[in-house]
Amino acid sequence: MWREPGLSRLAAARQPRLCAGRPGDGARPWAAQGREEGLEGREEGRAEERSLLCRLAARKFDAGAAGRLADALAGVDDPARLAQVGEWIIECETAADLMARVLDTENAGN
């Protein structure tokens, strides 16, 4: 089997930097930074998902429905709930029906 020359040396050279983790050697700040960046990425992903749902509502219904949906989804971070709203956009015939489902679910969670 052919392997690119030096590939295993390159991988080995990177390994110690990724695995360093003795207390006091600076690995902990990197781990905390990684967790923080991961959380920021999730928040950005949820914001993009909410934005997509609002654009879909605007295309299917109107800009007013999209604005009302944006207000209702402003604090929603649950991926399952966002997915459910996406299904409702497809299933609902009217913006009023969509908003009734969204608001009923919102009120049930309070």
Protein Blocks (a to p, Z undefined) as FASTA:
>chain_A
ZZdehklmmmmmmmmmmmgccehilpmmmmmmmmmmmmmmmmmmmmmmmmmmmmmmmmmm
mmklmmmmmmmmmmpcbfklmmmmmmmmmmpmbfklmmmmmmmmmmmmZZ
